[in-house]
């Protein structure tokens, strides 16, 4: 087979290249040659030797040739991919080599640093000894001065050391001449030097190790390198075996798809010859031996690189790309309040979508991978940001897909948005009900149903939870004073007893900003039949007679005299009293005065 290839190659070299029959192909060839000449001239590419710019030019030319090829497009694409992967491996090898060279230089400088520290420590120790000697001399001189002051005048003579003993004292670095003769400054300087000495001793004990440790590590590294070289040889053999087996397997598969006019042995014989001619596999095949690669980056380094990449995108003001980077971050390490505040602080950006909304969309979209909802504060900020841009669709998706941490504040934000945007009121009430229900704020969940005119559903919810108090019922009356709701609260509903007293409901309504609703309800009871109001008062066990008296006084104050008289009649009959009506005619206003006396 090798001989046949050599003869074929010689034949090709001896013959001239046949002309291109197609006019389109000739035009393409001319354009490609003109493009190569023009681009290499503009970029000043050398004629020989490796050059990155020339490689890019020919790569683009190769892509153009592949685009205009039909029969050989697949094989040309595969060839191009193999070459590009080989070039990428060479680039990575060059980068790894530069990194190892820098690391080797850094390790080589460590022993010199240790020697420098030792030398500096020795110098400091000599200075300390000299300072101690000078200090001792000064103390002796001071003691002599103190002793001389105690003797008599005629005997008091200051004894100084000989002049020649002073001249050998050198100037202390870091101190002025005045400080050098001051005992307090010298003591302070001595304490500073002692502290520095302790720091150097501690650094020597913690940051440096004996030389024997380095020797042992060097031996261990040599052993590991030798073992690694052996494994590399075995790996190359296994790669070669893999490639040979793959060639044979592909040939057998091709024979299976053929018409089988020849035997399997004859069909795969050329492939076997080619497989045996393979000598060595130099390049690393991508995706085959990745699990056995010992040079994989450890997880801490990978996370650090990921965070640095995010910071770089953020500094370059690529906020959307940075948000996508947050969405794909491992273990959700960037799903925190600090990153949210960074996006929130951005006030100048391109487009209509703020970077903060990009961030929340990324965080919510990565819920399936992280399996953890944002905390309550972050969820609240996300909903506020979406509603500020009228993106109610995002809020609906987040709530329905349970990607938020529900809180009462979150429900209030959605509820308030429904009050402002009346077109979306029903949707907002339904969303707020889901939020309130999850965080256990039952009275507001029932209010949302009442605002959506689901009174029967709200009453069923009230009887089902059994956690409503009198204050909760009054809260519903205050927020939703509808006649249908009041009727359901004060009467039996679906076989369940009334949850609110008639008197308390009317008294609370007329005591607040819903007086007309209270009087209207009282009038409906009065007009529903003879004795209906009396029956309502007598059956009301929660509202006292004093409460009904307040209701009657309110009716008189707002000109509902008939209702007031009816209530007072029932009350006096209960207390065993009589009703006395005194009528007086007045020429000015014709007023009718009625006075009720309780005995």
N, C-alpha and C positions, 0 to 999 in steps of 0.2 A: 504493500500500500504506500509506503514512503517513497519507493522508487517511482511509482506511478505519479505521485504528486510532484516529485521533482521534474519529471519529464513534462508534465502538464504545465508547470510554472515556466520551464524553459521555452516551451512552445508559445506561451502567452507573451513572454518578453520579446521573442523574435518577431512576432507579428505586430503590425501596427493596429491601433485601436480603430475598429470599424466606424464609419460615419453614423451619425445619429439620424435615423430616417424621419422622425417626426419633427415638424416645424415647431410645435409647442415645446418639445423637449429642448430643441436648439435655442429657442428664445429663453427658456428657463436657465439653461447652462450659461448663456451670455450674461443674463442679469446677475446670476450668482457670482460669476467671475468679476464682473464690474463692482458688485457689492463688496467682495473680499478686497479688491484693490483699493477701493475708496476708503473703506473703514480702516484697513491697516495703515494707509497713508495718513489719515486723520489722527490716529492714535499713536503713530510713530512706533509701530511694533517692530522688533528686531526680526531679521530674516531667519535666524537660527537660535536654538536654545529655548527653554520653556518660558512661556509668557502668558500671564493670566488673560490679558485683553485679547490676544490672538485666539486663545482657547474659547473665549466667549463668542467671538465672531464665527469660528468654525462650528461651534455648537448650534448657533442660530441657523447657519447654512444647512447643517445636518437636519434640523427640524423642518426646514423648508423642503428639502429633498424628500423626507418621509411623507410630508403632506401631499406631494405630487406623485407619490408612488402608490400603486394599488396592489400588485402581486407580492412585493417584498416588504410591505409596510410592517407586518408583525415582526419579521426577523430583524429588520433595521431598527425597529423600536427596542427590541431586546438587546441588540448590540449596543445601542446608545446608552441604555440603562446600565449595562455592565461596565462600560467605560466610565460613566459618571460615578458609579459606586466605588470603582477603583480610585478615582481621583479624590473622592471624599475621604476614603480611608487614608490616602497619603496626606491630606490636609490635617486630619485628626492626629495622625502620627507626628506630624511636624509640631502641632500645638502641644502634644504631650511631651515631646522632647524638650521644647522650650521651658515648659513648666518644671520638668525634672532638673534641668540645668539651674534654674533659679533656686529651686529647693536645695540642690547640692551646694550652691554657693552660700546659702543661708546657714546650712548645717556646718559648713567649713569655718564660718566666722565665730561659732559658739566657743570653741576652745580659746581663741584669742581674747574674747570678751572675759572669760574666766581669768585668764592671766592678767588682763588689765585691772580687773577688780582686786585680785590678790596684791598686785603692785600698789594700787591706790590704798588698800587697807594697810599695807606696810608703811607707806608714807604718812598716813594719818596717825598710826601708832607712834612713829618717831616724833611727830608734832605734839602728840599728847604727852609723851615723856618730857619733851623740852618745856612744854607749858607747865607741867608739874614741877620741874626743876626751878623755873622762873618764879612760880607761885611760892615755892618753899623759900626762895631767897627774899622775895618781897615780904612774906610773913615774918621772916627773921628781922628784916629791917624795920617793919612796923612795930614788932615787939621791942626792939631796941629803943625806938622813939618813945613808946609808951613808958618804958622803964626810966628813961632819962628825964621825963617830966616830973617824976616823983622825988627826985633828989633835990638838993638845994640849988639855989641860983648859981652860986659859984662853981658847983660841980656838974651842973647840967650842960653838957656839951654833946651835941649830936654826933654820934659816931656813924659814919657812913662807910660802906665797903670801899676798898680802893677803887680809884677811878678806872683803872685798867680792867676791873672785873665787870664794869657796866658795859663797856664797849662791845664785848663779845655777844651780848643779847641782841638777837635779830628781831626785825619787825614781824609781828604775828599776822599772817594773811587774814583778811576779813575784819580786822580791828584797826581803829585809828591809834595814833600815839597816845592820846589821852586815855582811851579805853584800855590800852596795853598796861597802864600803870594803875588802873582802877581795879580793886579786888572784886567788887561786885560784878563788873562786866566780865572779868576773867572767869569767875565762877559760872556765870551764865553761858559763856562760850564753851567752857569745859563740859557742862551738862548737854549742850547741843552736840558736841563732838561724841560724847558717850552714847547719846541716842542714835546718832548716825552709825556708830560702830555696832550697836546692837542690831540695827536694821541690816547692815552688811553681813553680820554673822547669821542672822535669820535667813537672809536671801541665799547665803552660801549653803545652809543646811537644807533649804526647801527647793531651790531652783537648780542646784547642781548635784551631780552624782559622781561617785568615784570613776576613775578611768577604766577600772575593770569592767564596769557595767557597759561602757562603750565597746570594749573588746568582746564581751559576751554577745552583745547585740550584733556586732559585725560578723561574728562567727555564725550566729543564727541566721542572719540575712544571707550569708554565702550558702548555707545549707538549703535555705528556701529557694534561692535563685537556681541552685543546681537541680533541686527537685522540680522547679518550674520548667527548666530547660528540658528535662526528661519528659515531663508531661506534654510539652510543646511538640516534641518529636513523635510521641504516641498520638497526639491529636492530629498531626499532619498525616500520619499513616491512616488514621481512621477516616479523615476527610477524603483521602485518595481512594480508599476502599468504598466510601459512600458514593463518590462520583462514578466509579466503575460500575457499582451495582445499579446506580440510577440509569446509566446508559443502557445496560442490559435490560433493565425493567422496562424502559421506554421502548426498546426494540421489540420486546415480547408483546407489549401492549399494541404496538403498531401492527405486528403480525396478526394479532387477534382481530383487528379491524380490516385487514386486507382480505383479498379473495382466497388466500391460502393456496395459491397455485404452486408455490414452492414450499419445501419443508421448513420447519422452524430452525433447524441447524444451519441450513444454507442462508436463511434470511438474516440470522443474527451473527453470522460469521464475520462480516465486515465490522460490525459493532464490537465484537469481542477483540478483533485485532486493534481497533482504535482504543478500546479500554486498556489493553495491555501496553499500548504505547504511551499511556499517560505516565508521567514520572513523579510530579509533585504538584501540590496545590498550594500556591503562595498566598492568594488573597483570602480574606475571611468571607465566608458566604453569609449574607445577612439572613437572620431568622432561623438558622439551623442549629447553631450552637450557643444561642444567647443565654440559655439557662446555666451553662458551664463557664460563663465569662467571669473571671475573678476581678475584673476592673470596673464592675458596676459601681455607681455612686451610691453611697449609703444614704439612708433616709434623712438624717438631719441636714446633710449637705444639700440634698435635693429640695427640702423645704426652705432652707435659707436662700437657695438660688431662686425659688419660686417667689418668695417675698421680695427679693431684690428686683426681679423682673417686674413685679407689680409696681414698685416704687418708681422704676424707670418709666413705665408707661404713664403713670400719674404725673410725673415731672414733665413729660413731653406733651401733656394736655391731651392725651389720647384716652379720654374718659370712658368711651364706650368699650374700647379694647380692654381697658383696666377692669371694667365691670365684668366682661366675659372672663377675664383672668380670675376674678373673684369667684365666679360661678364654677369654674373647673378646678379650684384649689383643692388639694388633698386634705381630707379630714375636716374641711370647713374651717381652716385656721384663720381665714380672712373674714369670716362671718362674725364680726364683733363690732362693738360700739365705736372703737377708735377709728376703724376704717370708715364706718358710716359718717362720723363727724368730719373726716377728711372730704368726703363727697359733699356733705352738707355745706361746708365752708366755701365751696366753689360758687362764685357769683357770675363769673364771665365765662361763657361757653358758646359754642356754635350750635345752631339749630334750635328747635322749640322744646325738645325734651331735655330737662335738667339732668346733670350727671347723677344726682341722688336717686332719681327715678330709674335710671339705668342700673344703679346698684341694687335697688330693691327687686327689680325684675330678675336680675341675675341670681340673687339670693333665693328668691322663691322658686325659680326654675330648677335650681340645684337641690331641691328638697328630697327628691327621690334618691340622690346619691348620698347626701349627708344624713338623711333620716332624722333630722332634728330641726324643729321649728325655731325661728328667731324668738328671742325673749319678748316679754310684754312691752318693754319700752321701745325696742326696735320695731315690733309689729305696729305699735301705735304711730311711730314716725312714718313707716311705710304707707299706712292707710291715709295719713294726713297728706303726704306728698302726692299720692295718686289722686285723691279727691280735689286737691288744689289745682291739678291739671284736668279735672273733670274726667278722669279715667275710672269711672265706676265699674267698667268691665273687668279691670284688673282686680278690684276689690271683690267682685262677685266670684271670680276664679279662685282667689286666695282663700276666701271663706268657705266656699263649697268644697275645695280640695283639702281643707283643714291644714293649711300651711301657715297659720297665724297662732300666736299664743293669746287666747281670749282674755279680756279684762273689762271691767265696767267702763273705764275711760275709753276703750276702743269702741264699745257699743254706743257711748254718748256721741262720739265723733260721727259715726254713721247715721245715728238718729238725727243729729243737728243738720247734717247734709240733706236728709230727706225733708226737713222743715223748710229749707231754703229752696231746693230744687223740687218743686211740687210735681213735675213730670215723673220723677224717679222716686216719689214718696213711698209707694207700695213696695218697690224693690228694696229700698233702704230699710223700711220697717221689718221686712222679712229677714234681711241680713242681720239687723240689730237684734232681732228676736233670737236668732241662732247664737249670736255672741253672748247675750245675756243668759241664755239657758245654759251654756257651757260653763260660764263662770259663776252660776248660782244666784244671779240677781233676778229672782222670780217676778217681783212686782213690775219691773221694767219690761220683762219678756211678755207679761200679760198686757201691759200698756201698748206694746207694739202690735199685738193682735187686735186690740181694740181700735187703734188708729187705722188699721186695715179693714175695719168693719167686720171683724171676725169675732163678734161678741160671744156667740155660742162656744166657739173654740177657746176663747179666753176663760169662760166659766168652767169648761171641762178641765182646762189646765189648772185653774184655781183649786177645784175639788180633788184633782189628782195629786198635786204636790202636797196639799195640806200643811203648808208652811206660811200662810198669809195671816197677818195680824190686822187689828183695827186700823193702825196707821197705814198699812199697805192698801186697804180698801179706800181710805180717805185720799191717799195719793192718787189712786186711779180716778176718783171723782174730780180731783183738782185738775189733772192733766187731760181727762176726757169726760167732761160733764154731759154725756149724751143720754137722752131719755131711755133708749134701749138698754144701755148698760146699767142705769140706775134701777130700772124695772127688774133686771136679772139679779141685781144684788139684794134688793129688798123683798123679792118674792122667791118662791120655789122654782128651781130650774132643772128640768130633766130628772125629776124625782129627788133632787138634792134640796135640803132645806135652805132657807134664806141665810146669807152670810152677813148681812148688815141690817141693823135696826132702821125702821122707817123714820122714827123721830130723830135718831142721831144723824141720818143722811140729810134730812131736811134742815135740821139745826146747823149742821156744818156748811151746807150750801148757802143759807141765808146769812151766815156769819162771815162769809168770805166774798169773793168777787162773783159769785154765781147766784145772786138773790133771785133773779127772775126765774131761773131754772127751779129753785126750791119752791117758790110760790106756785109755779105752774104745776109741779108735781103734787103739791098739797091741794090745788084746785081740782086736779084730775081725780084724786081720791074722794074729795068732797062731792064731785058731780057724778061719781060712778054708781051711786045708789043711796037710798035712805039708810042711814046708820052705818055707812061704810067708814066714814071718818071716826065715828065712835068706836067701831070694831077695831080699826087700826091702832087707836090710842090704847084701848084696853088690852090688846094682844101684844103690845110693845113692852117687853120686860126689861129692855136695856136702857131706854130713855126714861128718866124720872119725870115726875109731875112738874118739877121746877124747870126742866128742859122744855116741856110743852108750854109752860107759862112764858118762857122766853120767845118761843115761836109765836104765841099769840100776841105778845107785845110788839114783835117785829111786824106782824100783819097789820096791827093798828097803826104803826108808824109809817107804813107804806100804803095806807088806804085800802087794805083788804079786810074791811070791817066784818063782812059776813063770815069769813074764815075764822077771824078772831073770836066772834060770838059763838060759833059752833064749838071751837076748841074749849073756850071757857065754860060753856054749858056742860060739856062732858067732864071737865075737871071739877066743877062745883058739885056735880052729882056724885062724883067719886068721894069728895071730901065731906059730903053731908051738908053743904051750904045751899043758899038760894041766890038767884040772880035778880037784881033790882035794876030796872031800866028807868032812868030819869030823863025826860025829854023837855027841852026848853026852847021856846021860839025867840029868835033874835031878829029884830027888824033889819040889822045891818047885813048879816051874812046868812041867816037862816040855818045856822049850824045845828047839828044834832049831836048831842053829847050823851054818851052812855058810860055809866060807872058801874064796875063790878065789885061787889063787896063779898069777901070770903069770910065766913063766920067760923 
